Amino acid sequence: MNRIRCTKFLLLVIFVSLFAYLMLKDESVCITVNSVHNAMTAREIATLLQGGEKTEKPWIKGKGGKVSSRVKDNKEVKAVEGKQQSLLENLIKARKTEEELKKNIIRLTTELRSVHKFRGGSELNRLKRADELNLPTVFVITPTFKRFVQKAELTRVYQALKPVKNLHWIVVEDAINKTDLVANFLRTSGLKHTHLNVRTPDILRRHRNEMRRMKPRGVVQRNLGVQWLRENIDPHRTSGVIYFADDDNTYDSKIFDEMRWIRGVGVWPVAFTGAARWAGPLCKNGKVVGFHAKWGRFRPFPIDMAAFAVNLRKLLIDFPNAKFVAVEKPGMLESSLLSQITKVEQLEPVTPNCSKVYVWHTRTETPRDSILGEKQLIKKGMPSDKSIET
């Protein structure tokens, strides 16, 4: 009985061992097949991503060189195909994202360069404005009066002043009231300006048939311009020069940049004045040694009104009461002011040793035919349209 039990027990052990052996062997085969299948799937995916075509292989090699049949399970095939499709979609999305990133990088780089350029330009503009603020101001005082060619002559002066930095144009009308023509002209000029007016007293006005030189012009207008500066400009805070620019002259813009550094009274030659091709100071080694002129050599300072400029402090601090004086003798108006504030040996040559002309004493020709013709049109009741400003 005991022998039978032992035999049964041994058979059971053998059976269990055999069953366990078979189970382990089957599991090993499954693992090998799945591993190989997964390896095939990876190779196929790699081939597909590289642009190749999927190739079907009826057999694969397992571990130890053993040949195993490929398991063609529909679910697994579908799962693999799903993974492949998902990988392809992700790859396409990744490539699109990469292109978008490249575009964004290019756009941001361009914007960054623009910002740097803008900041650089802004900085340059700021420095430029700072330099302009440090430049001495050129105060230009221009007397003017109503006439047929007034706007044309003001326009010529304006064209010379326009490119000059740190300039203040003081226009003084010889009139009881300011005119719309001059007011509109200054408003649209874009220049920093001051518009004043004062009527010349009758005693100083030139009457009919009276010679042009017998009465000095613009005396009270120039003095009013200087008075405005004394009342409105602080020479301790503002540096600059004062220049008396008549509206019938022609100016090269260079003269204004030359004169702004004058420390006292600066002088230079002017063309078509003094009854000569040019008249003005004779200079040698940076000093004024005499004057060249054909007419008016008797004057203490035989130069034109357009031939000198005065430092702001000179008229506002050193000589606060200096002004032009209307004397009876022709040609003495310039000397009436200069004699109060300087001497010949103190004059400063402007332009290289007074060797260049930047001012011409010109005058717009009066269009007599147009004036006469307009009078005739008025008599006929056919005047030119007054709304068109000339």
VODREN-280132 format. One record per residue (C-alpha): residue in three letters; residue number from 1; x, y, z. Coordinates in pm, 1 decimal, always signed. Layout:
BEGIN
["ALA"; NUM; [X; Y; Z]]
...
END
This chain:
BEGIN
["MET"; 1; [+0.0; +0.0; +0.0]]
["ASN"; 2; [+276.7; +231.3; +89.8]]
["ARG"; 3; [+462.4; +133.7; -227.6]]
["ILE"; 4; [+156.7; +224.7; -436.7]]
["ARG"; 5; [+130.2; +561.1; -266.5]]
["CYS"; 6; [+497.5; +632.8; -327.8]]
["THR"; 7; [+460.0; +538.5; -692.4]]
["LYS"; 8; [+159.8; +769.9; -733.0]]
["PHE"; 9; [+347.4; +1048.8; -560.8]]
["LEU"; 10; [+648.1; +1007.3; -791.7]]
["LEU"; 11; [+424.7; +1003.7; -1098.5]]
["LEU"; 12; [+255.4; +1321.1; -975.5]]
["VAL"; 13; [+590.5; +1492.2; -924.0]]
["ILE"; 14; [+707.2; +1383.6; -1268.4]]
["PHE"; 15; [+381.4; +1501.8; -1423.5]]
["VAL"; 16; [+398.7; +1840.2; -1248.6]]
["SER"; 17; [+763.5; +1883.1; -1346.4]]
["LEU"; 18; [+686.4; +1795.0; -1708.4]]
["PHE"; 19; [+393.0; +2034.1; -1711.2]]
["ALA"; 20; [+604.6; +2311.9; -1563.4]]
["TYR"; 21; [+878.4; +2243.4; -1818.6]]
["LEU"; 22; [+632.3; +2261.6; -2106.6]]
["MET"; 23; [+478.2; +2581.0; -1973.8]]
["LEU"; 24; [+814.6; +2751.8; -1935.9]]
["LYS"; 25; [+922.2; +2644.0; -2283.3]]
["ASP"; 26; [+602.1; +2776.7; -2439.1]]
["GLU"; 27; [+638.7; +3110.6; -2259.0]]
["SER"; 28; [+998.7; +3140.3; -2381.5]]
["VAL"; 29; [+885.3; +3083.1; -2738.2]]
["CYS"; 30; [+616.0; +3350.6; -2702.8]]
["ILE"; 31; [+865.8; +3597.6; -2559.9]]
["THR"; 32; [+1105.8; +3526.4; -2844.5]]
["VAL"; 33; [+833.8; +3571.0; -3104.5]]
["ASN"; 34; [+709.7; +3896.9; -2950.0]]
["SER"; 35; [+1063.9; +4033.9; -2921.9]]
["VAL"; 36; [+1137.1; +3954.9; -3283.4]]
["HIS"; 37; [+800.5; +4099.0; -3385.9]]
["ASN"; 38; [+874.9; +4419.4; -3197.4]]
["ALA"; 39; [+1218.7; +4434.9; -3357.9]]
["MET"; 40; [+1059.8; +4400.1; -3700.3]]
["THR"; 41; [+813.0; +4672.7; -3620.2]]
["ALA"; 42; [+1094.0; +4912.9; -3521.9]]
["ARG"; 43; [+1285.8; +4835.2; -3842.2]]
["GLU"; 44; [+976.1; +4883.5; -4051.5]]
["ILE"; 45; [+903.2; +5215.9; -3881.6]]
["ALA"; 46; [+1261.4; +5330.8; -3933.1]]
["THR"; 47; [+1244.1; +5232.4; -4300.3]]
["LEU"; 48; [+912.6; +5411.9; -4340.5]]
["LEU"; 49; [+1036.3; +5731.4; -4171.8]]
["GLN"; 50; [+1338.7; +5733.5; -4401.8]]
["GLY"; 51; [+1111.0; +5741.6; -4703.0]]
["GLY"; 52; [+1133.8; +5371.5; -4790.3]]
["GLU"; 53; [+852.6; +5127.9; -4841.4]]
["LYS"; 54; [+739.0; +4867.5; -4598.9]]
["THR"; 55; [+856.7; +4518.3; -4701.3]]
["GLU"; 56; [+690.5; +4203.2; -4585.5]]
["LYS"; 57; [+920.4; +3923.2; -4466.0]]
["PRO"; 58; [+767.3; +3577.3; -4429.1]]
["TRP"; 59; [+1027.7; +3471.9; -4178.4]]
["ILE"; 60; [+1257.1; +3612.4; -3912.1]]
["LYS"; 61; [+1545.8; +3480.3; -3709.1]]
["GLY"; 62; [+1510.4; +3437.5; -3337.7]]
["LYS"; 63; [+1769.1; +3386.7; -3066.4]]
["GLY"; 64; [+2040.1; +3132.5; -3133.9]]
["GLY"; 65; [+1974.4; +3144.9; -3508.1]]
["LYS"; 66; [+1643.1; +2964.0; -3475.9]]
["VAL"; 67; [+1378.3; +3037.6; -3736.5]]
["SER"; 68; [+1033.5; +3128.6; -3606.2]]
["SER"; 69; [+717.2; +3187.0; -3803.1]]
["ARG"; 70; [+588.0; +3543.0; -3795.3]]
["VAL"; 71; [+268.7; +3577.9; -3599.1]]
["LYS"; 72; [+9.8; +3748.6; -3807.2]]
["ASP"; 73; [-239.2; +3859.6; -3560.5]]
["ASN"; 74; [-488.5; +4113.7; -3694.3]]
["LYS"; 75; [-504.8; +4304.6; -3368.2]]
["GLU"; 76; [-128.2; +4331.0; -3342.6]]
["VAL"; 77; [-97.5; +4439.0; -3707.1]]
["LYS"; 78; [-361.4; +4704.0; -3656.0]]
["ALA"; 79; [-189.7; +4819.5; -3337.7]]
["VAL"; 80; [+144.2; +4844.8; -3517.9]]
["GLU"; 81; [-12.6; +5029.9; -3809.4]]
["GLY"; 82; [-181.0; +5264.9; -3564.2]]
["LYS"; 83; [+150.5; +5334.1; -3396.7]]
["GLN"; 84; [+313.8; +5395.6; -3734.2]]
["GLN"; 85; [+38.2; +5635.2; -3835.8]]
["SER"; 86; [+66.6; +5814.7; -3503.4]]
["LEU"; 87; [+442.8; +5843.6; -3544.4]]
["LEU"; 88; [+400.5; +5982.4; -3895.8]]
["GLU"; 89; [+147.5; +6238.2; -3777.4]]
["ASN"; 90; [+373.3; +6339.4; -3491.0]]
["LEU"; 91; [+665.4; +6367.9; -3731.5]]
["ILE"; 92; [+465.0; +6589.9; -3967.1]]
["LYS"; 93; [+356.4; +6805.9; -3675.1]]
["ALA"; 94; [+715.3; +6824.2; -3553.4]]
["ARG"; 95; [+835.9; +6933.7; -3896.5]]
["LYS"; 96; [+561.4; +7196.5; -3918.1]]
["THR"; 97; [+652.4; +7317.1; -3571.5]]
["GLU"; 98; [+1017.4; +7330.5; -3675.2]]
["GLU"; 99; [+930.0; +7544.6; -3979.2]]
["GLU"; 100; [+718.4; +7774.9; -3764.0]]
["LEU"; 101; [+1001.7; +7805.4; -3513.6]]
["LYS"; 102; [+1244.3; +7894.9; -3792.2]]
["LYS"; 103; [+1004.8; +8160.2; -3922.4]]
["ASN"; 104; [+955.4; +8298.0; -3571.6]]
["ILE"; 105; [+1330.7; +8306.2; -3514.2]]
["ILE"; 106; [+1380.6; +8498.6; -3839.7]]
["ARG"; 107; [+1096.0; +8737.9; -3753.3]]
["LEU"; 108; [+1220.3; +8797.0; -3399.0]]
["THR"; 109; [+1576.5; +8846.4; -3522.7]]
["THR"; 110; [+1456.1; +9106.4; -3771.7]]
["GLU"; 111; [+1251.2; +9282.3; -3504.3]]
["LEU"; 112; [+1546.0; +9276.3; -3265.9]]
["ARG"; 113; [+1771.1; +9432.9; -3527.4]]
["SER"; 114; [+1506.5; +9696.4; -3593.7]]
["VAL"; 115; [+1482.7; +9771.9; -3222.4]]
["HIS"; 116; [+1860.4; +9804.9; -3195.2]]
["LYS"; 117; [+1864.4; +10024.0; -3504.0]]
["PHE"; 118; [+1578.8; +10237.1; -3368.4]]
["ARG"; 119; [+1745.4; +10272.6; -3031.3]]
["GLY"; 120; [+2071.6; +10358.0; -3200.1]]
["GLY"; 121; [+1897.2; +10615.0; -3422.2]]
["SER"; 122; [+1711.5; +10759.0; -3124.7]]
["GLU"; 123; [+2035.5; +10785.5; -2933.2]]
["LEU"; 124; [+2203.3; +10960.2; -3224.6]]
["ASN"; 125; [+1908.9; +11197.8; -3255.5]]
["ARG"; 126; [+1922.2; +11265.4; -2882.8]]
["LEU"; 127; [+2293.7; +11341.1; -2898.7]]
["LYS"; 128; [+2237.9; +11554.1; -3206.6]]
["ARG"; 129; [+1967.7; +11753.2; -3028.1]]
["ALA"; 130; [+2197.3; +11790.8; -2727.5]]
["ASP"; 131; [+2472.6; +11925.3; -2953.3]]
["GLU"; 132; [+2226.8; +12167.3; -3109.4]]
["LEU"; 133; [+2119.8; +12288.1; -2766.3]]
["ASN"; 134; [+2484.0; +12356.1; -2682.5]]
["LEU"; 135; [+2532.3; +12563.9; -2998.1]]
["PRO"; 136; [+2524.3; +12941.7; -2945.6]]
["THR"; 137; [+2197.4; +13082.3; -3077.7]]
["VAL"; 138; [+2196.5; +13309.9; -3380.9]]
["PHE"; 139; [+1939.1; +13586.3; -3327.8]]
["VAL"; 140; [+1856.8; +13739.7; -3666.2]]
["ILE"; 141; [+1677.3; +14076.7; -3659.2]]
["THR"; 142; [+1512.2; +14165.0; -3991.0]]
["PRO"; 143; [+1325.1; +14492.5; -4050.3]]
["THR"; 144; [+1063.1; +14472.6; -4326.3]]
["PHE"; 145; [+796.8; +14693.6; -4479.2]]
["LYS"; 146; [+500.2; +14646.9; -4711.4]]
["ARG"; 147; [+578.5; +14659.5; -5082.1]]
["PHE"; 148; [+512.4; +14471.4; -5404.4]]
["VAL"; 149; [+807.7; +14230.9; -5363.2]]
["GLN"; 150; [+802.7; +14193.3; -4982.8]]
["LYS"; 151; [+709.1; +13825.0; -4974.7]]
["ALA"; 152; [+958.0; +13738.4; -5249.1]]
["GLU"; 153; [+1243.9; +13895.6; -5053.9]]
["LEU"; 154; [+1138.6; +13741.5; -4723.1]]
["THR"; 155; [+1129.0; +13404.3; -4898.4]]
["ARG"; 156; [+1487.6; +13446.1; -5017.7]]
["VAL"; 157; [+1603.3; +13522.3; -4662.0]]
["TYR"; 158; [+1400.9; +13231.8; -4524.6]]
["GLN"; 159; [+1567.9; +12988.0; -4766.0]]
["ALA"; 160; [+1907.1; +13086.9; -4623.4]]
["LEU"; 161; [+1791.9; +13059.7; -4260.8]]
["LYS"; 162; [+1607.8; +12729.0; -4294.7]]
["PRO"; 163; [+1907.8; +12489.3; -4267.9]]
["VAL"; 164; [+2071.7; +12679.3; -3980.6]]
["LYS"; 165; [+2056.1; +12511.4; -3638.5]]
["ASN"; 166; [+1966.2; +12700.3; -3323.1]]
["LEU"; 167; [+1841.7; +13014.4; -3494.5]]
["HIS"; 168; [+1577.6; +13262.4; -3381.8]]
["TRP"; 169; [+1434.4; +13496.7; -3644.7]]
["ILE"; 170; [+1298.8; +13828.7; -3516.8]]
["VAL"; 171; [+1099.7; +14001.5; -3791.4]]
["VAL"; 172; [+996.2; +14361.3; -3720.9]]
["GLU"; 173; [+740.5; +14521.7; -3948.1]]
["ASP"; 174; [+740.9; +14892.6; -4022.5]]
["ALA"; 175; [+365.9; +14918.2; -3962.7]]
["ILE"; 176; [+107.5; +15030.7; -3710.8]]
["ASN"; 177; [-38.5; +14678.3; -3707.3]]
["LYS"; 178; [+106.4; +14341.2; -3795.5]]
["THR"; 179; [+5.1; +14228.2; -4143.2]]
["ASP"; 180; [-151.2; +13893.4; -4226.8]]
["LEU"; 181; [+103.2; +13838.6; -4502.5]]
["VAL"; 182; [+401.5; +13842.9; -4265.8]]
["ALA"; 183; [+213.2; +13660.3; -3988.2]]
["ASN"; 184; [+111.0; +13377.0; -4222.2]]
["PHE"; 185; [+456.9; +13361.1; -4373.9]]
["LEU"; 186; [+627.7; +13320.0; -4036.4]]
["ARG"; 187; [+369.8; +13072.7; -3908.1]]
["THR"; 188; [+425.1; +12838.2; -4201.9]]
["SER"; 189; [+803.8; +12884.3; -4213.9]]
["GLY"; 190; [+877.0; +12628.9; -3943.7]]
["LEU"; 191; [+1144.8; +12857.0; -3798.5]]
["LYS"; 192; [+1157.8; +12970.8; -3438.8]]
["HIS"; 193; [+1050.4; +13331.8; -3471.7]]
["THR"; 194; [+918.5; +13645.8; -3307.3]]
["HIS"; 195; [+689.6; +13886.1; -3492.1]]
["LEU"; 196; [+705.1; +14252.4; -3387.5]]
["ASN"; 197; [+591.4; +14580.8; -3536.6]]
["VAL"; 198; [+660.2; +14951.7; -3493.2]]
["ARG"; 199; [+586.3; +15241.6; -3723.2]]
["THR"; 200; [+878.4; +15460.7; -3833.6]]
["PRO"; 201; [+826.0; +15821.0; -3714.6]]
["ASP"; 202; [+739.6; +16067.0; -3990.4]]
["ILE"; 203; [+1061.5; +16258.1; -3932.8]]
["LEU"; 204; [+1258.5; +15952.1; -4040.3]]
["ARG"; 205; [+1035.7; +15849.0; -4328.2]]
["ARG"; 206; [+1152.2; +15911.9; -4683.1]]
["HIS"; 207; [+912.8; +16136.5; -4870.7]]
["ARG"; 208; [+836.2; +16156.8; -5240.3]]
["ASN"; 209; [+1127.0; +16269.1; -5460.2]]
["GLU"; 210; [+1365.0; +16240.0; -5164.3]]
["MET"; 211; [+1692.5; +16053.8; -5223.7]]
["ARG"; 212; [+1705.2; +15700.8; -5090.1]]
["ARG"; 213; [+2020.2; +15754.2; -4884.6]]
["MET"; 214; [+1906.2; +16073.4; -4715.6]]
["LYS"; 215; [+1703.3; +15894.5; -4448.3]]
["PRO"; 216; [+1828.0; +15587.2; -4258.8]]
["ARG"; 217; [+1585.2; +15296.6; -4275.3]]
["GLY"; 218; [+1496.2; +15034.4; -4017.7]]
["VAL"; 219; [+1636.3; +15230.4; -3722.6]]
["VAL"; 220; [+1346.1; +15191.7; -3481.2]]
["GLN"; 221; [+1278.2; +14836.3; -3603.7]]
["ARG"; 222; [+1632.6; +14716.1; -3524.6]]
["ASN"; 223; [+1627.9; +14891.2; -3187.6]]
["LEU"; 224; [+1294.7; +14725.0; -3104.2]]
["GLY"; 225; [+1445.1; +14385.8; -3186.3]]
["VAL"; 226; [+1737.4; +14449.9; -2950.5]]
["GLN"; 227; [+1497.2; +14573.0; -2682.0]]
["TRP"; 228; [+1294.1; +14251.0; -2712.1]]
["LEU"; 229; [+1610.7; +14047.6; -2657.2]]
["ARG"; 230; [+1700.1; +14249.6; -2347.8]]
["GLU"; 231; [+1354.7; +14189.3; -2203.8]]
["ASN"; 232; [+1313.2; +13822.6; -2294.1]]
["ILE"; 233; [+1654.4; +13654.3; -2315.5]]
["ASP"; 234; [+1881.9; +13583.0; -2019.9]]
["PRO"; 235; [+2241.5; +13609.3; -2149.3]]
["HIS"; 236; [+2365.2; +13422.6; -1841.3]]
["ARG"; 237; [+2173.2; +13114.4; -1954.8]]
["THR"; 238; [+2172.9; +13165.5; -2332.0]]
["SER"; 239; [+2482.7; +13223.9; -2542.1]]
["GLY"; 240; [+2466.7; +13359.6; -2893.2]]
["VAL"; 241; [+2509.6; +13646.7; -3136.1]]
["ILE"; 242; [+2287.6; +13918.8; -3282.2]]
["TYR"; 243; [+2283.4; +13978.9; -3656.3]]
["PHE"; 244; [+2096.0; +14250.7; -3843.7]]
["ALA"; 245; [+1986.2; +14088.8; -4170.5]]
["ASP"; 246; [+1801.6; +14316.5; -4410.5]]
["ASP"; 247; [+1532.9; +14145.6; -4616.0]]
["ASP"; 248; [+1673.2; +14260.6; -4952.2]]
["ASN"; 249; [+2011.0; +14082.8; -4927.4]]
["THR"; 250; [+2122.2; +13738.1; -5039.8]]
["TYR"; 251; [+2283.6; +13512.2; -4778.0]]
["ASP"; 252; [+2484.4; +13192.9; -4787.1]]
["SER"; 253; [+2382.0; +12977.8; -4489.3]]
["LYS"; 254; [+2750.4; +12925.4; -4404.8]]
["ILE"; 255; [+2779.9; +13278.0; -4267.0]]
["PHE"; 256; [+2546.0; +13197.3; -3977.1]]
["ASP"; 257; [+2755.3; +12903.1; -3859.9]]
["GLU"; 258; [+3068.1; +13117.0; -3892.0]]
["MET"; 259; [+2930.0; +13405.9; -3686.6]]
["ARG"; 260; [+2781.7; +13208.6; -3395.6]]
["TRP"; 261; [+3125.8; +13178.0; -3227.5]]
["ILE"; 262; [+3197.3; +13551.8; -3217.4]]
["ARG"; 263; [+3311.6; +13667.5; -2871.8]]
["GLY"; 264; [+3280.3; +14042.3; -2928.9]]
["VAL"; 265; [+3210.7; +14200.1; -3268.1]]
["GLY"; 266; [+3286.8; +14000.7; -3582.4]]
["VAL"; 267; [+3321.5; +14140.9; -3934.9]]
["TRP"; 268; [+3346.4; +14009.0; -4292.7]]
["PRO"; 269; [+3323.7; +14139.6; -4652.1]]
["VAL"; 270; [+2993.8; +14198.7; -4834.0]]
["ALA"; 271; [+2959.1; +14204.3; -5212.6]]
["PHE"; 272; [+2802.3; +14483.1; -5423.2]]
["THR"; 273; [+2827.6; +14754.9; -5160.4]]
["GLY"; 274; [+3050.6; +15055.6; -5088.7]]
["ALA"; 275; [+3040.6; +15138.5; -5461.2]]
["ALA"; 276; [+3277.3; +14845.8; -5527.7]]
["ARG"; 277; [+3261.9; +14478.2; -5618.3]]
["TRP"; 278; [+3293.8; +14412.7; -5247.8]]
["ALA"; 279; [+3355.1; +14621.5; -4939.3]]
["GLY"; 280; [+3458.2; +14537.2; -4586.0]]
["PRO"; 281; [+3752.2; +14471.0; -4357.0]]
["LEU"; 282; [+4108.1; +14400.9; -4466.7]]
["CYS"; 283; [+4256.0; +14130.5; -4246.2]]
["LYS"; 284; [+4604.4; +13997.3; -4184.0]]
["ASN"; 285; [+4713.9; +13727.6; -3939.6]]
["GLY"; 286; [+4371.4; +13721.7; -3777.1]]
["LYS"; 287; [+4354.6; +14098.5; -3724.3]]
["VAL"; 288; [+4162.0; +14376.9; -3897.4]]
["VAL"; 289; [+4422.2; +14613.9; -4042.7]]
["GLY"; 290; [+4196.8; +14838.8; -4250.3]]
["PHE"; 291; [+3891.1; +14859.6; -4474.7]]
["HIS"; 292; [+3824.6; +14833.3; -4845.7]]
["ALA"; 293; [+3555.5; +15058.5; -4996.4]]
["LYS"; 294; [+3518.6; +15323.8; -5263.5]]
["TRP"; 295; [+3239.4; +15517.9; -5098.2]]
["GLY"; 296; [+3213.5; +15639.2; -4737.7]]
["ARG"; 297; [+3574.8; +15593.0; -4633.8]]
["PHE"; 298; [+3525.3; +15880.2; -4388.5]]
["ARG"; 299; [+3312.1; +15656.7; -4165.1]]
["PRO"; 300; [+3468.0; +15517.1; -3844.4]]
["PHE"; 301; [+3350.0; +15172.2; -3955.5]]
["PRO"; 302; [+3308.4; +15177.7; -4336.1]]
["ILE"; 303; [+3114.6; +14851.4; -4357.6]]
["ASP"; 304; [+2761.9; +14747.3; -4451.3]]
["MET"; 305; [+2489.1; +14655.6; -4201.9]]
["ALA"; 306; [+2517.4; +14295.9; -4323.4]]
["ALA"; 307; [+2894.2; +14287.7; -4257.3]]
["PHE"; 308; [+2899.2; +14241.8; -3878.5]]
["ALA"; 309; [+2744.3; +14054.5; -3584.7]]
["VAL"; 310; [+2761.8; +14120.5; -3210.8]]
["ASN"; 311; [+2790.5; +13877.1; -2921.9]]
["LEU"; 312; [+2470.7; +13864.4; -2716.1]]
["ARG"; 313; [+2644.2; +13957.8; -2389.0]]
["LYS"; 314; [+2798.5; +14261.3; -2555.1]]
["LEU"; 315; [+2461.4; +14428.9; -2612.2]]
["LEU"; 316; [+2267.7; +14281.7; -2319.2]]
["ILE"; 317; [+2525.6; +14302.3; -2037.2]]
["ASP"; 318; [+2833.4; +14504.8; -2133.5]]
["PHE"; 319; [+2645.8; +14783.3; -2314.0]]
["PRO"; 320; [+2278.9; +14756.3; -2209.8]]
["ASN"; 321; [+2190.5; +15101.2; -2346.6]]
["ALA"; 322; [+2364.6; +15083.7; -2683.4]]
["LYS"; 323; [+2140.3; +15137.7; -2985.4]]
["PHE"; 324; [+2128.5; +15266.9; -3341.2]]
["VAL"; 325; [+2113.5; +15643.3; -3374.4]]
["ALA"; 326; [+1946.3; +15809.8; -3670.5]]
["VAL"; 327; [+2206.8; +16066.4; -3774.0]]
["GLU"; 328; [+2164.3; +16305.2; -4065.6]]
["LYS"; 329; [+2482.6; +16206.7; -4247.1]]
["PRO"; 330; [+2420.6; +15913.2; -4487.1]]
["GLY"; 331; [+2594.7; +15583.0; -4423.4]]
["MET"; 332; [+2660.7; +15643.4; -4054.3]]
["LEU"; 333; [+2396.8; +15410.5; -3910.5]]
["GLU"; 334; [+2634.3; +15113.4; -3867.7]]
["SER"; 335; [+2902.5; +15329.9; -3708.3]]
["SER"; 336; [+2647.9; +15485.5; -3470.8]]
["LEU"; 337; [+2613.3; +15148.9; -3294.9]]
["LEU"; 338; [+2963.8; +15006.7; -3337.8]]
["SER"; 339; [+3129.8; +15320.0; -3199.5]]
["GLN"; 340; [+2945.8; +15262.5; -2870.6]]
["ILE"; 341; [+3055.9; +14902.5; -2817.6]]
["THR"; 342; [+3396.3; +14839.6; -2981.0]]
["LYS"; 343; [+3709.9; +14970.4; -3150.4]]
["VAL"; 344; [+3861.2; +14879.4; -3485.2]]
["GLU"; 345; [+4151.6; +14688.5; -3327.2]]
["GLN"; 346; [+3902.7; +14476.9; -3128.2]]
["LEU"; 347; [+3712.9; +14352.3; -3433.2]]
["GLU"; 348; [+3722.4; +13977.1; -3500.6]]
["PRO"; 349; [+3769.5; +13859.8; -3860.3]]
["VAL"; 350; [+3503.2; +13608.1; -3965.6]]
["THR"; 351; [+3543.4; +13368.9; -4260.6]]
["PRO"; 352; [+3905.0; +13262.4; -4321.1]]
["ASN"; 353; [+4088.3; +13592.1; -4263.9]]
["CYS"; 354; [+3800.5; +13785.9; -4426.0]]
["SER"; 355; [+3878.4; +13617.9; -4758.8]]
["LYS"; 356; [+3533.8; +13483.4; -4851.5]]
["VAL"; 357; [+3203.6; +13650.4; -4938.8]]
["TYR"; 358; [+2889.7; +13490.8; -4794.6]]
["VAL"; 359; [+2658.9; +13796.1; -4821.6]]
["TRP"; 360; [+2554.0; +13993.1; -5129.0]]
["HIS"; 361; [+2387.7; +14334.1; -5110.2]]
["THR"; 362; [+2122.2; +14257.0; -5368.2]]
["ARG"; 363; [+1777.7; +14396.9; -5421.0]]
["THR"; 364; [+1481.3; +14245.8; -5601.2]]
["GLU"; 365; [+1406.8; +14448.6; -5910.3]]
["THR"; 366; [+1077.4; +14630.2; -5882.1]]
["PRO"; 367; [+842.2; +14488.6; -6148.4]]
["ARG"; 368; [+726.9; +14827.1; -6276.2]]
["ASP"; 369; [+535.1; +14682.9; -6570.6]]
["SER"; 370; [+334.8; +14461.1; -6335.7]]
["ILE"; 371; [+264.5; +14749.7; -6099.5]]
["LEU"; 372; [+147.3; +14976.0; -6382.6]]
["GLY"; 373; [-55.3; +14697.4; -6542.0]]
["GLU"; 374; [-227.3; +14613.3; -6211.9]]
["LYS"; 375; [-327.4; +14977.9; -6165.8]]
["GLN"; 376; [-487.9; +14972.9; -6509.1]]
["LEU"; 377; [-673.1; +14649.6; -6427.5]]
["ILE"; 378; [-806.8; +14805.5; -6107.5]]
["LYS"; 379; [-938.2; +15106.0; -6300.9]]
["LYS"; 380; [-1118.6; +14869.0; -6537.7]]
["GLY"; 381; [-1269.5; +14677.0; -6247.8]]
["MET"; 382; [-1067.0; +14367.4; -6333.1]]
["PRO"; 383; [-809.4; +14345.7; -6051.3]]
["SER"; 384; [-605.1; +14033.4; -5987.2]]
["ASP"; 385; [-755.8; +13797.5; -5729.6]]
["LYS"; 386; [-642.7; +13934.7; -5391.6]]
["SER"; 387; [-688.8; +13597.4; -5225.1]]
["ILE"; 388; [-381.4; +13475.9; -5414.8]]
["GLU"; 389; [-99.7; +13608.1; -5200.0]]
["THR"; 390; [+213.9; +13736.3; -5372.4]]
END
